[in-house]
């Protein structure tokens, strides 16, 4: 790796879009440290998807403390590791808070958030994966995680819209927006290699990657 390549890469996007799978593959390509948010470690996640209204606040606060701790560990980690890859931005935590909490809960969340010492490193590149709700539902069903079975299309649509608004106004780091609807970045080497080359060469600013799926001859 040359120093011009991104040293800290974050992959983001809504549930089911494939951000964690892509983060795994990028980390393997770069031989890098991998930082994952681990929703399966949240003891409230099953209750949230079964009854979002009653479990939203503890679910969100667990994620917040988990992500803050991970950011602290990242800053204290091996600074000589050439590349680091994560599957979440700490800023997206409030995106979910706004989506799931009522007004009183959100005020409490903000009080807690504002009193936490959050020192997150700035990514050299953020990869934002996009896909429509029907594609997300198909991928969620295919991976068949127990805590995701209660996710409905209405919640996913609100999440997709929230991500679109968030990244429309995001200028915290160079941004690569990827149309991931018709490509397979995990099993298709052509799709992945094309994206990897883009990752290695993306300059500062906002860029788009909208590859056509490779047609069979």
Backbone as CSV, one residue per row, in Angstrom:
resi,resn,N_x,N_y,N_z,CA_x,CA_y,CA_z,C_x,C_y,C_z
1,UNK,0.840,-1.201,0.000,0.000,0.000,0.000,0.870,1.244,0.000
2,UNK,0.503,2.214,-0.837,1.193,3.484,-0.842,0.461,4.435,0.079
3,UNK,1.165,5.494,0.522,0.568,6.407,1.471,-0.601,7.177,0.885
4,UNK,-0.691,7.244,-0.468,-1.797,7.954,-1.093,-3.101,7.190,-0.995
5,UNK,-3.037,5.908,-0.701,-4.246,5.115,-0.556,-4.908,5.401,0.781
6,UNK,-6.223,5.229,0.880,-6.904,5.498,2.155,-6.413,4.581,3.259
7,UNK,-6.184,5.156,4.436,-5.686,4.401,5.575,-6.807,3.937,6.507
8,UNK,-7.903,4.667,6.505,-9.053,4.303,7.347,-10.303,4.371,6.471
9,UNK,-10.880,3.213,6.191,-12.026,3.081,5.291,-13.242,2.674,6.094
10,UNK,-14.363,3.361,5.878,-15.625,3.015,6.519,-16.644,2.640,5.442
11,UNK,-17.307,1.516,5.630,-18.385,1.088,4.733,-19.703,1.306,5.461
12,UNK,-20.636,1.991,4.809,-21.928,2.283,5.437,-23.080,2.006,4.481
13,UNK,-24.283,1.974,5.049,-25.486,1.749,4.271,-26.540,1.063,5.113
14,UNK,-27.772,0.979,4.610,-28.873,0.412,5.390,-28.735,-1.086,5.604
15,UNK,-29.538,-1.606,6.507,-29.545,-3.034,6.833,-29.761,-3.860,5.573
16,UNK,-28.909,-4.862,5.365,-29.076,-5.772,4.244,-28.341,-5.387,2.981
17,UNK,-27.703,-4.220,2.956,-27.068,-3.767,1.724,-25.717,-4.437,1.474
18,UNK,-25.148,-5.044,2.510,-23.900,-5.781,2.337,-22.659,-5.087,2.852
19,UNK,-22.827,-4.120,3.777,-21.670,-3.354,4.242,-20.679,-4.207,5.035
20,UNK,-21.175,-5.103,5.884,-20.267,-5.910,6.698,-19.514,-6.913,5.831
21,UNK,-20.203,-7.504,4.865,-19.540,-8.444,3.952,-18.463,-7.747,3.138
22,UNK,-18.756,-6.546,2.654,-17.748,-5.801,1.901,-16.585,-5.404,2.805
23,UNK,-16.875,-4.996,4.033,-15.800,-4.633,4.967,-14.870,-5.816,5.199
24,UNK,-15.427,-7.009,5.344,-14.608,-8.217,5.506,-13.683,-8.403,4.307
25,UNK,-14.240,-8.245,3.111,-13.435,-8.502,1.907,-12.359,-7.430,1.723
26,UNK,-12.684,-6.175,2.010,-11.682,-5.120,1.922,-10.553,-5.351,2.927
27,UNK,-10.920,-5.736,4.133,-9.900,-6.000,5.152,-8.986,-7.138,4.722
28,UNK,-9.565,-8.146,4.083,-8.752,-9.260,3.587,-7.808,-8.787,2.482
29,UNK,-8.307,-7.936,1.584,-7.467,-7.447,0.482,-6.316,-6.609,0.986
30,UNK,-6.567,-5.785,2.001,-5.535,-4.882,2.502,-4.733,-5.485,3.654
31,UNK,-5.122,-6.671,4.122,-4.461,-7.258,5.277,-4.592,-6.374,6.497
32,UNK,-5.807,-5.849,6.716,-5.988,-4.780,7.693,-6.785,-5.214,8.912
33,UNK,-6.745,-4.347,9.897,-7.591,-4.470,11.079,-9.047,-4.248,10.675
34,UNK,-9.963,-5.023,11.269,-11.378,-4.937,10.934,-12.177,-4.581,12.177
35,UNK,-13.017,-3.537,12.057,-13.828,-3.072,13.177,-15.294,-3.201,12.796
36,UNK,-16.041,-4.070,13.498,-17.438,-4.343,13.175,-18.329,-3.951,14.337
37,UNK,-19.540,-3.457,14.027,-20.424,-2.989,15.091,-21.118,-4.127,15.840
38,UNK,-21.297,-5.298,15.272,-21.791,-6.457,16.001,-23.184,-6.327,16.572
39,UNK,-24.231,-6.169,15.741,-25.585,-6.058,16.287,-26.030,-7.296,17.057
40,UNK,-25.466,-8.444,16.732,-25.835,-9.671,17.443,-25.400,-9.639,18.901
41,UNK,-24.507,-8.727,19.265,-24.077,-8.601,20.658,-25.025,-7.750,21.493
42,UNK,-25.961,-7.077,20.838,-26.903,-6.206,21.551,-28.021,-7.056,22.152
43,UNK,-28.131,-7.131,23.491,-29.128,-8.013,24.113,-30.567,-7.542,23.913
44,UNK,-30.747,-6.319,23.397,-32.092,-5.762,23.219,-32.582,-5.846,21.779
45,UNK,-31.739,-6.348,20.867,-32.063,-6.249,19.448,-33.286,-7.087,19.080
46,UNK,-33.418,-8.281,19.640,-34.591,-9.113,19.340,-35.868,-8.418,19.781
47,UNK,-35.834,-7.859,20.995,-37.019,-7.171,21.509,-37.354,-5.936,20.683
48,UNK,-36.323,-5.270,20.151,-36.575,-4.075,19.344,-37.344,-4.427,18.080
49,UNK,-36.899,-5.446,17.362,-37.582,-5.788,16.113,-38.966,-6.382,16.358
50,UNK,-39.163,-7.011,17.533,-40.483,-7.536,17.861,-41.435,-6.430,18.290
51,UNK,-40.912,-5.440,19.039,-41.743,-4.335,19.530,-40.884,-3.077,19.629
52,UNK,-40.687,-2.381,18.500,-39.775,-1.234,18.490,-40.113,-0.158,19.510
53,UNK,-41.376,0.051,19.767,-41.772,1.150,20.646,-41.260,0.953,22.070
54,UNK,-41.262,-0.250,22.577,-40.871,-0.481,23.966,-39.377,-0.715,24.156
55,UNK,-38.676,-1.090,23.105,-37.263,-1.464,23.265,-36.307,-0.535,22.542
56,UNK,-36.803,0.542,21.949,-35.939,1.402,21.133,-34.834,2.061,21.949
57,UNK,-35.181,2.614,23.119,-34.190,3.366,23.889,-33.039,2.491,24.393
58,UNK,-33.294,1.360,25.084,-32.149,0.554,25.521,-31.333,0.005,24.352
59,UNK,-32.007,-0.316,23.247,-31.281,-0.791,22.062,-30.320,0.277,21.573
60,UNK,-30.810,1.518,21.494,-29.991,2.607,20.974,-28.854,2.968,21.919
61,UNK,-29.119,2.966,23.208,-28.069,3.316,24.168,-26.987,2.242,24.217
62,UNK,-27.372,0.972,24.054,-26.354,-0.075,24.001,-25.451,0.137,22.800
63,UNK,-26.052,0.404,21.635,-25.244,0.647,20.440,-24.329,1.851,20.621
64,UNK,-24.849,2.902,21.235,-24.039,4.102,21.437,-22.805,3.796,22.274
65,UNK,-22.986,3.158,23.418,-21.841,2.856,24.285,-20.885,1.879,23.611
66,UNK,-21.438,0.928,22.866,-20.594,-0.024,22.142,-19.721,0.695,21.107
67,UNK,-20.330,1.588,20.326,-19.589,2.275,19.265,-18.563,3.248,19.820
68,UNK,-18.905,3.934,20.909,-17.943,4.847,21.527,-16.729,4.066,22.031
69,UNK,-16.975,2.930,22.668,-15.867,2.094,23.149,-14.994,1.627,21.985
70,UNK,-15.627,1.250,20.871,-14.859,0.796,19.716,-14.012,1.925,19.122
71,UNK,-14.551,3.140,19.105,-13.781,4.267,18.604,-12.570,4.537,19.492
72,UNK,-12.744,4.397,20.795,-11.624,4.578,21.709,-10.553,3.515,21.469
73,UNK,-10.984,2.278,21.267,-10.035,1.198,21.010,-9.319,1.417,19.686
74,UNK,-10.044,1.942,18.695,-9.433,2.200,17.402,-8.338,3.251,17.509
75,UNK,-8.593,4.312,18.270,-7.609,5.378,18.425,-6.377,4.887,19.197
76,UNK,-6.594,3.902,20.072,-5.486,3.402,20.882,-4.786,2.209,20.245
77,UNK,-5.250,1.795,19.064,-4.725,0.593,18.421,-3.378,0.806,17.769
78,UNK,-2.994,-0.158,16.970,-1.699,-0.156,16.304,-1.680,0.894,15.195
79,UNK,-0.995,2.000,15.433,-0.959,3.088,14.457,-0.117,2.737,13.232
80,UNK,0.617,1.612,13.289,1.432,1.215,12.157,0.691,0.257,11.233
81,UNK,-0.534,-0.115,11.604,-1.336,-0.930,10.708,-1.654,-0.103,9.463
82,UNK,-1.292,-0.581,8.249,-1.396,0.273,7.064,-2.812,0.698,6.710
83,UNK,-3.803,-0.145,6.968,-5.185,0.187,6.625,-6.101,-0.357,7.719
84,UNK,-7.170,0.389,7.996,-8.208,-0.094,8.904,-9.539,0.023,8.193
85,UNK,-10.399,-0.961,8.411,-11.710,-0.991,7.765,-12.777,-1.175,8.836
86,UNK,-13.835,-0.358,8.782,-14.956,-0.460,9.721,-16.260,-0.503,8.947
87,UNK,-17.296,-1.067,9.568,-18.601,-1.130,8.900,-19.610,-0.173,9.539
88,UNK,-19.106,0.901,10.163,-20.029,1.901,10.710,-19.314,3.227,10.927
89,UNK,-20.091,4.292,10.794,-19.692,5.635,11.199,-20.326,5.922,12.557
90,UNK,-19.591,6.525,13.466,-20.194,6.870,14.753,-21.321,7.878,14.563
91,UNK,-21.232,8.732,13.530,-22.273,9.735,13.299,-23.619,9.119,12.928
92,UNK,-23.600,7.906,12.416,-24.872,7.303,12.032,-25.689,6.853,13.238
93,UNK,-25.080,6.867,14.413,-25.814,6.448,15.599,-27.040,7.336,15.812
94,UNK,-26.862,8.637,15.609,-28.005,9.533,15.810,-29.039,9.373,14.701
95,UNK,-28.615,8.954,13.532,-29.566,8.660,12.448,-30.591,7.637,12.930
96,UNK,-30.118,6.574,13.560,-31.023,5.554,14.076,-31.813,6.079,15.263
97,UNK,-31.181,6.904,16.087,-31.894,7.464,17.237,-33.085,8.305,16.770
98,UNK,-32.874,9.139,15.769,-33.963,9.963,15.248,-35.070,9.110,14.644
99,UNK,-34.689,7.980,14.098,-35.654,7.109,13.429,-36.501,6.310,14.417
100,UNK,-35.937,5.959,15.565,-36.600,4.995,16.447,-37.116,5.573,17.763
101,UNK,-36.589,6.716,18.205,-36.942,7.235,19.525,-38.029,8.300,19.442
102,UNK,-38.848,8.390,20.497,-39.804,9.494,20.546,-39.084,10.753,21.044
103,UNK,-39.792,11.874,21.129,-39.141,13.150,21.426,-38.449,13.157,22.787
104,UNK,-39.122,12.626,23.808,-38.515,12.605,25.145,-37.289,11.706,25.174
105,UNK,-37.379,10.551,24.540,-36.247,9.631,24.503,-35.076,10.240,23.727
106,UNK,-35.380,10.943,22.652,-34.316,11.546,21.865,-33.597,12.638,22.655
107,UNK,-34.349,13.412,23.447,-33.706,14.423,24.298,-32.790,13.764,25.314
108,UNK,-33.229,12.648,25.910,-32.371,11.921,26.847,-31.143,11.361,26.131
109,UNK,-31.355,10.786,24.957,-30.234,10.265,24.173,-29.216,11.366,23.903
110,UNK,-29.689,12.540,23.493,-28.777,13.649,23.181,-27.999,14.091,24.413
111,UNK,-28.659,14.097,25.583,-27.954,14.465,26.806,-26.820,13.483,27.082
112,UNK,-27.110,12.208,26.937,-26.085,11.191,27.184,-24.972,11.294,26.150
113,UNK,-25.360,11.442,24.880,-24.382,11.544,23.793,-23.453,12.735,24.011
114,UNK,-24.030,13.880,24.369,-23.245,15.104,24.515,-22.314,15.070,25.724
115,UNK,-22.564,14.167,26.654,-21.712,14.057,27.835,-20.664,12.958,27.712
116,UNK,-20.645,12.300,26.573,-19.656,11.250,26.346,-18.467,11.844,25.603
117,UNK,-17.288,11.398,25.966,-16.072,11.858,25.294,-15.860,11.013,24.042
118,UNK,-16.347,11.517,22.912,-16.261,10.779,21.660,-15.160,11.389,20.801
119,UNK,-14.092,10.630,20.590,-12.985,11.085,19.767,-12.796,10.070,18.637
120,UNK,-13.619,10.207,17.628,-13.568,9.266,16.519,-12.594,9.765,15.457
121,UNK,-11.716,8.905,14.971,-10.834,9.317,13.882,-11.639,9.606,12.614
122,UNK,-11.143,10.521,11.798,-11.832,10.876,10.556,-11.446,9.878,9.467
123,UNK,-12.420,9.264,8.806,-12.067,8.310,7.734,-11.365,8.995,6.570
124,UNK,-10.497,8.250,5.908,-9.915,8.715,4.649,-10.875,8.481,3.492
125,UNK,-11.811,7.545,3.675,-12.819,7.268,2.654,-14.019,6.611,3.313
126,UNK,-15.217,7.099,2.963,-16.461,6.457,3.360,-17.116,5.886,2.106
127,UNK,-17.458,4.611,2.140,-18.157,3.953,1.033,-19.614,3.779,1.451
128,UNK,-20.515,4.444,0.745,-21.944,4.386,1.053,-22.624,3.491,0.024
129,UNK,-23.089,2.327,0.466,-23.767,1.370,-0.402,-25.261,1.661,-0.432
130,UNK,-25.819,1.742,-1.629,-27.245,2.006,-1.818,-27.920,0.823,-2.501
131,UNK,-29.182,0.572,-2.136,-30.009,-0.420,-2.826,-31.460,-0.167,-2.439
132,UNK,-32.416,-0.456,-3.330,-33.827,-0.247,-3.001,-34.321,-1.253,-1.970
133,UNK,-35.463,-0.937,-1.387,-35.994,-1.748,-0.285,-36.220,-3.196,-0.684
134,UNK,-36.741,-3.435,-1.893,-37.019,-4.819,-2.287,-35.743,-5.651,-2.357
135,UNK,-34.629,-5.041,-2.741,-33.350,-5.752,-2.758,-32.877,-6.031,-1.336
136,UNK,-33.038,-5.057,-0.448,-32.641,-5.249,0.951,-33.443,-6.369,1.596
137,UNK,-34.750,-6.388,1.355,-35.593,-7.443,1.926,-35.169,-8.826,1.436
138,UNK,-34.838,-8.913,0.167,-34.401,-10.197,-0.384,-33.106,-10.663,0.265
139,UNK,-32.172,-9.745,0.445,-30.889,-10.119,1.036,-31.030,-10.443,2.519
140,UNK,-31.898,-9.717,3.217,-32.147,-10.016,4.627,-32.761,-11.403,4.783
141,UNK,-33.725,-11.731,3.907,-34.356,-13.050,3.961,-33.341,-14.149,3.656
142,UNK,-32.437,-13.883,2.717,-31.466,-14.895,2.309,-30.498,-15.232,3.441
143,UNK,-30.077,-14.228,4.219,-29.115,-14.523,5.286,-29.806,-15.053,6.544
144,UNK,-31.098,-14.810,6.689,-31.940,-15.511,7.671,-31.421,-15.408,9.104
145,UNK,-31.155,-14.177,9.533,-30.781,-13.965,10.933,-32.047,-13.850,11.766
146,UNK,-32.071,-14.513,12.895,-33.303,-14.598,13.685,-33.810,-13.231,14.107
147,UNK,-32.900,-12.322,14.511,-33.337,-11.026,15.024,-33.796,-10.073,13.923
148,UNK,-33.602,-10.454,12.636,-34.023,-9.596,11.532,-35.330,-10.044,10.882
149,UNK,-35.889,-11.146,11.334,-37.067,-11.693,10.654,-38.292,-10.808,10.775
150,UNK,-38.331,-9.955,11.798,-39.498,-9.087,11.985,-39.360,-7.740,11.282
151,UNK,-38.243,-7.505,10.569,-38.079,-6.238,9.863,-39.084,-6.146,8.728
152,UNK,-39.794,-5.015,8.639,-40.783,-4.865,7.562,-40.326,-3.803,6.570
153,UNK,-41.029,-3.745,5.449,-40.647,-2.843,4.370,-40.810,-1.377,4.774
154,UNK,-41.797,-1.068,5.632,-41.994,0.303,6.069,-40.803,0.833,6.843
155,UNK,-40.300,0.035,7.783,-39.130,0.441,8.555,-37.912,0.593,7.642
156,UNK,-37.735,-0.351,6.719,-36.591,-0.277,5.822,-36.660,0.955,4.926
157,UNK,-37.860,1.306,4.459,-37.985,2.479,3.603,-37.618,3.753,4.369
158,UNK,-38.074,3.837,5.615,-37.706,5.002,6.432,-36.190,5.049,6.651
159,UNK,-35.587,3.874,6.815,-34.141,3.814,7.021,-33.392,4.229,5.755
160,UNK,-33.824,3.726,4.603,-33.202,4.095,3.333,-33.294,5.606,3.124
161,UNK,-34.459,6.172,3.397,-34.636,7.619,3.238,-33.745,8.403,4.203
162,UNK,-33.617,7.896,5.436,-32.774,8.575,6.422,-31.311,8.562,5.994
163,UNK,-30.852,7.431,5.468,-29.482,7.360,4.968,-29.271,8.326,3.803
164,UNK,-30.243,8.401,2.902,-30.120,9.303,1.755,-30.002,10.754,2.214
165,UNK,-30.817,11.142,3.200,-30.737,12.512,3.722,-29.404,12.753,4.406
166,UNK,-28.955,11.762,5.180,-27.695,11.916,5.916,-26.530,12.141,4.961
167,UNK,-26.415,11.308,3.935,-25.267,11.412,3.046,-25.415,12.525,2.015
168,UNK,-26.626,13.015,1.811,-26.798,14.182,0.957,-26.056,15.381,1.533
169,UNK,-26.014,15.467,2.849,-25.381,16.595,3.536,-24.064,16.209,4.203
170,UNK,-23.506,15.051,3.860,-22.293,14.581,4.532,-21.044,15.068,3.796
171,UNK,-20.211,15.814,4.514,-18.941,16.281,3.956,-17.803,16.063,4.954
172,UNK,-17.975,15.097,5.845,-16.972,14.854,6.866,-15.744,14.126,6.378
173,UNK,-15.839,13.477,5.190,-14.730,12.705,4.643,-15.000,12.484,3.161
174,UNK,-13.989,12.115,2.384,-14.248,11.725,0.997,-15.308,10.623,0.944
175,UNK,-16.207,10.717,-0.017,-17.368,9.831,-0.061,-17.476,9.164,-1.421
176,UNK,-17.589,7.833,-1.412,-17.824,7.057,-2.623,-19.209,6.422,-2.509
177,UNK,-20.135,6.874,-3.340,-21.513,6.385,-3.312,-21.640,5.268,-4.337
178,UNK,-22.028,4.070,-3.884,-22.030,2.876,-4.729,-23.453,2.370,-4.917
179,UNK,-23.863,2.210,-6.164,-25.127,1.553,-6.472,-24.896,0.052,-6.371
180,UNK,-25.353,-0.545,-5.273,-25.082,-1.955,-5.004,-26.276,-2.849,-5.316
181,UNK,-27.247,-2.328,-6.053,-28.491,-3.068,-6.267,-28.309,-4.304,-7.136
182,UNK,-27.491,-4.217,-8.178,-27.408,-5.303,-9.148,-26.024,-5.915,-9.248
183,UNK,-25.182,-5.647,-8.279,-23.851,-6.242,-8.280,-23.660,-7.063,-7.009
184,UNK,-22.723,-7.981,-7.056,-22.417,-8.846,-5.914,-20.954,-8.636,-5.550
185,UNK,-20.735,-7.861,-4.503,-19.380,-7.504,-4.112,-18.704,-8.573,-3.270
186,UNK,-19.421,-9.645,-2.966,-18.858,-10.717,-2.156,-18.472,-11.918,-3.013
187,UNK,-19.373,-12.369,-3.877,-19.135,-13.593,-4.645,-18.654,-13.340,-6.067
188,UNK,-18.854,-12.117,-6.572,-18.472,-11.816,-7.943,-17.145,-11.063,-7.942
189,UNK,-16.082,-11.723,-8.401,-14.750,-11.117,-8.366,-14.645,-9.909,-9.284
190,UNK,-15.345,-9.934,-10.408,-15.305,-8.794,-11.329,-15.880,-7.552,-10.657
191,UNK,-17.036,-7.705,-10.018,-17.660,-6.570,-9.329,-16.755,-6.044,-8.230
192,UNK,-16.205,-6.951,-7.447,-15.382,-6.527,-6.315,-14.090,-5.864,-6.783
193,UNK,-13.424,-6.446,-7.777,-12.170,-5.876,-8.265,-12.383,-4.479,-8.823
194,UNK,-13.495,-4.274,-9.521,-13.799,-2.948,-10.059,-13.943,-1.928,-8.936
195,UNK,-14.640,-2.324,-7.875,-14.800,-1.421,-6.740,-13.473,-1.194,-6.027
196,UNK,-12.683,-2.245,-5.857,-11.398,-2.125,-5.166,-10.492,-1.123,-5.875
197,UNK,-10.457,-1.162,-7.193,-9.655,-0.193,-7.945,-10.157,1.227,-7.716
198,UNK,-11.467,1.366,-7.629,-12.034,2.682,-7.357,-11.652,3.156,-5.955
199,UNK,-11.693,2.259,-4.995,-11.324,2.597,-3.615,-9.882,3.076,-3.555
200,UNK,-9.001,2.413,-4.251,-7.578,2.750,-4.216,-7.286,4.101,-4.868
201,UNK,-8.144,4.507,-5.798,-7.833,5.701,-6.584,-8.749,6.883,-6.329
202,UNK,-9.755,6.734,-5.455,-10.712,7.818,-5.243,-10.040,9.016,-4.572
203,UNK,-10.086,10.186,-5.215,-9.518,11.388,-4.590,-10.487,11.975,-3.577
204,UNK,-10.131,13.132,-3.061,-11.016,13.794,-2.109,-12.277,14.260,-2.818
205,UNK,-13.343,14.439,-2.028,-14.597,14.907,-2.600,-15.639,13.808,-2.627
206,UNK,-16.650,14.007,-3.459,-17.789,13.093,-3.564,-17.780,12.445,-4.942
207,UNK,-17.874,11.109,-4.956,-17.785,10.377,-6.213,-18.850,9.271,-6.240
208,UNK,-19.161,8.821,-7.451,-20.206,7.817,-7.643,-19.635,6.615,-8.393
209,UNK,-20.075,5.440,-7.981,-19.663,4.192,-8.641,-20.945,3.438,-8.980
210,UNK,-21.258,3.400,-10.264,-22.517,2.802,-10.717,-22.224,1.779,-11.800
211,UNK,-21.617,0.650,-11.434,-21.204,-0.326,-12.435,-22.390,-1.106,-12.979
212,UNK,-22.271,-1.514,-14.229,-23.261,-2.403,-14.813,-22.879,-3.833,-14.464
213,UNK,-23.882,-4.675,-14.126,-23.546,-6.079,-13.843,-22.947,-6.743,-15.061
214,UNK,-21.968,-7.628,-14.844,-21.310,-8.330,-15.936,-22.278,-9.327,-16.554
215,UNK,-22.559,-9.165,-17.838,-23.519,-10.037,-18.511,-22.816,-11.325,-18.937
216,UNK,-23.575,-12.401,-18.849,-23.053,-13.683,-19.271,-23.087,-13.771,-20.800
217,UNK,-22.068,-14.315,-21.389,-22.048,-14.455,-22.852,-22.833,-15.690,-23.257
